[in-house]
């Protein structure tokens, strides 16, 4: 899908000497990639810039790929970004960020990525916890060393600490804003038009948190990041697995039930997900990663016991 907009008076502060600016937003279904691209596109439009937006939708139930090209400037001809010409690459999932890296400008491009891993079921050859999946093995430090300007952050964890795990995309939007020249007030004004009613304040806090994180990190040595380790996990003792299900958030979509590789989930009488076979659960986290509404959280607890609890 492609969206084209144009206004008469371009903002000279937002465009570097008339050159078209390119922003590539990537992730998987359900992460809010399209929301970020729409906020940016509307912001550019309000600044009097010509904008072209092109996107491909994935499917949340399969962890499908989603990406969006946003190009803006005084005059924009094509809706898609050529390889090697993205000024900003923002990735809401780690492997997607690595996969799209060739599109980033090698000398001046800014790379921003959440270290969250959404590992598709077909990558899980061994679903026991701590097993090594067929997944991107590049670490944040390695990638940051490869790019001109890069940031890797655990936006999901930052959002949880803020009080709303769904605000991770807004935190990443805030980090992206620090790499662009638009006024802060304009960002916040446009953001309020896209977030659900009643969440304006938490999203404002999330946006500012991401923006402040970048400003603080710029003062630290290159490669200094607040990330979760992506190196291979060492062999660990057997653990207990506990599923935390937020019943109010479950919308009975049945995604987790159908895609659970161990078939240990089902829907109860109220059509809310439940763990029907605790002993079969390996804690692979596929249900947590694929739930579009964050209704499932998988907790791993070190223990000498072998029983798996719900």
C-alpha positions as CSV (number, residue, x, y, z in Angstrom):
1,X,0.0,0.0,0.0
2,X,1.3,3.5,-0.9
3,X,0.2,6.8,0.5
4,X,1.2,10.1,-1.1
5,X,0.8,13.6,0.4
6,X,2.0,17.0,-0.5
7,X,1.8,20.5,0.9
8,X,3.0,23.8,-0.4
9,X,5.6,25.2,2.1
10,X,8.3,22.7,3.1
11,X,10.1,23.0,6.4
12,X,13.7,23.8,5.8
13,X,14.6,22.6,9.3
14,X,13.4,19.1,8.6
15,X,15.0,18.6,5.1
16,X,18.8,18.5,4.6
17,X,19.4,20.9,1.7
18,X,16.5,19.7,-0.3
19,X,17.5,16.0,-0.3
20,X,14.8,13.4,0.2
21,X,15.0,11.8,3.6
22,X,14.3,8.1,4.0
23,X,13.1,6.3,7.1
24,X,12.6,2.5,7.1
25,X,10.5,1.0,9.9
26,X,10.5,-2.8,10.2
27,X,9.2,-5.5,12.6
28,X,6.6,-8.2,12.8
29,X,2.8,-8.2,13.0
30,X,1.3,-6.7,16.1
31,X,4.2,-4.5,17.1
32,X,2.9,-1.2,15.8
33,X,5.1,-0.6,12.8
34,X,2.3,1.0,10.8
35,X,1.4,3.3,13.7
36,X,5.0,4.7,13.8
37,X,5.0,5.2,10.0
38,X,1.7,7.0,10.1
39,X,2.8,9.3,12.9
40,X,5.9,10.2,10.9
41,X,4.0,10.7,7.6
42,X,1.4,13.0,9.2
43,X,4.1,14.9,11.0
44,X,6.0,15.5,7.8
45,X,2.8,16.6,6.1
46,X,2.0,19.1,8.8
47,X,5.5,20.6,8.3
48,X,4.6,21.3,4.6
49,X,6.7,18.4,3.2
50,X,5.9,16.1,0.4
51,X,5.5,12.5,1.7
52,X,5.3,9.1,0.2
53,X,4.6,6.0,2.4
54,X,4.7,2.4,1.2
55,X,4.1,-0.6,3.5
56,X,3.6,-4.3,3.6
57,X,1.4,-5.9,6.3
58,X,2.4,-9.1,8.0
59,X,0.1,-11.4,10.0
60,X,0.3,-11.2,13.8
61,X,-0.8,-14.7,14.2
62,X,2.2,-16.0,12.3
63,X,4.7,-13.3,13.4
64,X,4.6,-12.1,9.8
65,X,7.0,-9.5,8.5
66,X,5.8,-5.9,8.5
67,X,7.8,-3.0,7.0
68,X,7.1,0.5,6.0
69,X,9.0,3.0,3.8
70,X,8.5,6.7,4.6
71,X,10.2,9.2,2.3
72,X,9.8,13.0,2.7
73,X,11.3,16.2,1.3
74,X,10.6,19.1,-0.9
75,X,9.9,16.8,-3.8
76,X,9.7,13.0,-3.6
77,X,9.3,10.8,-6.7
78,X,9.3,7.2,-5.5
79,X,7.5,5.6,-2.5
80,X,10.2,2.9,-1.9
81,X,13.7,3.3,-0.5
82,X,16.6,2.0,-2.6
83,X,19.1,-0.3,-0.9
84,X,21.8,1.6,0.9
85,X,19.8,4.9,1.1
86,X,17.8,4.7,4.4
87,X,18.8,7.6,6.6
88,X,17.1,5.9,9.6
89,X,16.4,2.2,10.1
90,X,14.2,1.5,13.1
91,X,13.6,-2.1,14.0
92,X,11.0,-3.3,16.5
93,X,12.4,-6.9,16.4
94,X,16.1,-7.7,16.4
95,X,16.4,-10.2,13.5
96,X,14.3,-7.9,11.3
97,X,16.8,-5.1,12.0
98,X,19.7,-7.3,11.1
99,X,18.0,-8.5,7.9
100,X,17.3,-4.9,6.7
101,X,20.7,-3.6,7.5
102,X,21.9,-3.4,3.9
103,X,19.3,-0.7,3.3
104,X,21.0,1.7,5.7
105,X,23.3,4.4,4.5
106,X,26.8,3.1,5.3
107,X,28.4,6.4,6.2
108,X,25.6,8.4,7.8
109,X,22.7,6.1,8.5
110,X,21.2,5.8,12.0
111,X,20.3,2.3,13.3
112,X,17.8,1.9,16.1
113,X,16.6,-1.5,17.3
114,X,14.7,-3.2,20.0
115,X,16.6,-6.2,21.2
116,X,13.3,-8.1,21.6
117,X,13.4,-11.5,19.9
118,X,10.2,-12.8,18.2
119,X,11.3,-16.2,17.2
120,X,8.9,-17.9,14.7
121,X,7.9,-21.5,15.5
122,X,9.8,-22.9,12.5
123,X,13.1,-21.6,14.0
124,X,12.5,-23.7,17.2
125,X,14.2,-27.1,16.4
126,X,14.3,-27.8,20.1
127,X,11.7,-26.1,22.1
128,X,13.2,-26.7,25.6
129,X,14.2,-23.5,27.3
130,X,17.8,-22.5,26.6
131,X,17.9,-24.6,23.4
132,X,19.6,-22.7,20.5
133,X,17.1,-21.7,17.9
134,X,17.8,-21.0,14.2
135,X,17.9,-17.3,14.7
136,X,20.1,-14.2,14.1
137,X,23.2,-14.7,16.2
138,X,24.6,-11.1,15.8
139,X,24.9,-9.3,19.1
140,X,24.1,-5.6,19.6
141,X,27.8,-4.8,20.1
142,X,28.7,-6.4,16.8
143,X,25.9,-4.5,14.9
144,X,26.6,-1.2,16.6
145,X,30.3,-1.5,15.5
146,X,29.1,-2.0,11.9
147,X,27.0,1.2,11.5
148,X,27.8,4.9,11.5
149,X,25.4,5.6,14.4
150,X,23.5,2.9,16.2
151,X,21.4,2.2,19.3
152,X,20.1,-1.0,20.7
153,X,17.7,-0.9,23.6
154,X,15.3,-3.3,25.4
155,X,12.2,-1.2,24.7
156,X,9.9,-4.0,25.8
157,X,11.4,-4.1,29.3
158,X,11.5,-0.3,29.5
159,X,7.8,-0.3,28.6
160,X,7.0,-2.9,31.3
161,X,8.8,-0.9,33.9
162,X,6.8,2.2,32.8
163,X,3.6,0.3,33.4
164,X,2.4,-0.7,29.9
165,X,4.1,-3.3,27.8
166,X,2.2,-2.1,24.7
167,X,4.1,1.3,24.8
168,X,7.3,-0.3,23.5
169,X,6.6,1.1,20.0
170,X,6.1,4.6,21.4
171,X,9.5,4.3,23.2
172,X,11.1,3.4,19.9
173,X,9.3,6.3,18.2
174,X,10.8,8.6,20.8
175,X,14.3,7.3,20.1
176,X,13.7,7.9,16.4
177,X,12.6,11.5,17.0
178,X,16.0,12.3,18.5
179,X,17.6,11.5,15.1
180,X,15.3,14.0,13.3
181,X,14.9,17.7,13.3
182,X,11.2,18.1,14.0
183,X,10.1,20.1,17.1
184,X,9.2,18.0,20.2
185,X,5.8,19.7,20.6
186,X,4.9,18.7,17.0
187,X,5.8,15.1,17.7
188,X,3.6,14.9,20.8
189,X,0.7,16.7,19.1
190,X,0.6,14.2,16.2
191,X,1.2,11.2,18.4
192,X,-1.9,12.0,20.4
193,X,-4.0,11.6,17.3
194,X,-3.0,7.9,16.9
195,X,-2.9,6.4,20.4
196,X,-6.0,4.9,22.0
197,X,-8.2,7.4,23.9
198,X,-7.2,7.4,27.6
199,X,-3.6,6.3,26.9
200,X,-2.3,9.8,25.9
201,X,-0.3,10.3,29.2
202,X,1.4,6.9,29.3
203,X,2.4,7.2,25.6
204,X,3.7,10.7,26.2
205,X,5.9,9.3,29.0
206,X,7.0,6.4,26.8
207,X,7.9,8.8,24.0
208,X,9.9,11.1,26.2
209,X,11.6,8.1,27.8
210,X,12.9,6.9,24.5
211,X,14.0,10.3,23.4
212,X,15.8,10.9,26.7
213,X,17.5,7.5,26.5
214,X,19.1,8.4,23.2
215,X,20.3,11.8,24.4
216,X,21.8,10.1,27.5
217,X,23.4,7.3,25.4
218,X,25.0,9.7,23.0
219,X,27.1,10.9,25.9
220,X,28.4,7.4,26.5
221,X,31.1,5.5,24.6
222,X,29.9,3.9,21.3
223,X,28.3,0.6,21.9
224,X,27.1,1.4,25.4
225,X,23.5,0.1,25.4
226,X,20.8,-1.2,27.8
227,X,20.1,-4.5,26.1
228,X,19.4,-8.1,27.0
229,X,22.2,-10.4,25.9
230,X,21.7,-12.2,22.6
231,X,24.6,-14.6,22.9
232,X,23.9,-18.3,23.1
233,X,22.5,-19.2,26.5
234,X,24.6,-21.6,28.6
235,X,23.3,-24.9,29.7
236,X,21.0,-24.4,32.7
237,X,19.3,-26.6,35.2
238,X,15.7,-27.6,34.8
239,X,13.3,-24.8,35.5
240,X,9.7,-24.4,36.4
241,X,7.4,-22.6,34.0
242,X,4.5,-20.4,35.1
243,X,2.0,-18.9,32.7
244,X,0.5,-15.6,33.7
245,X,-2.7,-15.0,31.8
246,X,-4.5,-11.6,31.9
247,X,-8.0,-12.7,31.3
248,X,-9.3,-9.2,30.6
249,X,-6.9,-8.8,27.6
250,X,-7.7,-12.2,26.0
251,X,-10.0,-11.8,23.0
252,X,-10.4,-15.5,22.2
253,X,-8.5,-15.2,18.9
254,X,-7.2,-18.8,19.4
255,X,-3.8,-17.9,18.0
256,X,-1.8,-19.3,20.9
257,X,-3.9,-22.5,21.1
258,X,-3.4,-23.3,17.4
259,X,0.3,-22.4,17.3
260,X,1.4,-24.0,20.6
261,X,3.8,-26.7,19.4
262,X,3.1,-28.9,22.5
263,X,-0.7,-28.5,22.3
264,X,-0.9,-27.7,26.0
265,X,-3.3,-24.7,25.7
266,X,-7.0,-24.5,25.1
267,X,-10.0,-22.1,25.6
268,X,-12.2,-22.5,28.7
269,X,-15.9,-22.2,29.0
270,X,-15.7,-18.4,28.7
271,X,-13.4,-18.8,25.6
272,X,-10.4,-17.5,27.6
273,X,-7.1,-19.2,27.1
274,X,-5.8,-21.6,29.8
275,X,-3.0,-24.0,30.3
276,X,-4.6,-27.4,30.1
277,X,-1.5,-29.6,30.3
278,X,1.2,-27.9,32.5
279,X,3.5,-30.9,32.3
280,X,3.8,-30.6,28.5
281,X,4.7,-26.9,28.5
282,X,8.4,-26.3,27.7
283,X,8.3,-22.6,28.3
284,X,9.2,-21.9,24.7
285,X,7.4,-18.5,24.9
286,X,5.8,-18.9,21.4
287,X,2.4,-18.1,22.9
288,X,3.8,-15.0,24.6
289,X,5.5,-13.7,21.5
290,X,2.6,-14.3,19.2
291,X,-0.3,-13.0,21.4
292,X,-1.3,-9.7,19.7
293,X,-2.8,-8.4,23.0
294,X,0.0,-9.2,25.5
295,X,-2.5,-11.4,27.4
296,X,0.2,-14.1,28.1
297,X,3.4,-13.8,30.0
298,X,5.7,-16.8,30.5
299,X,7.8,-16.8,33.6
300,X,10.9,-19.1,34.1
301,X,11.7,-20.0,37.7
302,X,14.9,-21.8,38.6
303,X,14.0,-24.8,40.8
304,X,15.1,-28.3,41.6
305,X,11.5,-29.4,41.3
306,X,10.4,-30.9,38.0
307,X,6.7,-30.0,38.2
308,X,5.4,-27.3,35.8
309,X,2.9,-25.0,37.3
310,X,0.2,-22.9,35.8
